[in-house]
C-alpha cells in the first residue's frame, strides 16, 4: 500500500521517526509491499525476500541456511 500516513502515525505512537529505523524487511518485491520503503532511506539494510541492499551494493542471502 502506498499510503505513508498510517506508517508515520504508527511510528509516532511509539515516539519513532522513519530515520530511527535500521532494518526494513519486505516479504517480496511486489510494488504493494515496497511502496513506502522510500520512507526509510537512512535504514542500514533493506531486506526484500532473500535480497539485501546496503547503500549501492546488493546481495542474495540464503536465510534457509540459518545465517
C-alpha positions, 0 to 999 in steps of 0.5 A: 500500500502506498499510503505513508500516513498510517506508517508515520502515525504508527511510528509516532505512537511509539515516539519513532521517526522513519530515520530511527529505523535500521532494518526494513524487511519486505516479504517480496518485491511486489510494488504493494509491499515496497511502496513506502520503503522510500520512507526509510532511506537512512535504514542500514539494510533493506531486506526484500525476500532473500535480497539485501541492499546496503547503500549501492551494493546488493546481495542474495542471502540464503536465510534457509541456511540459518545465517 
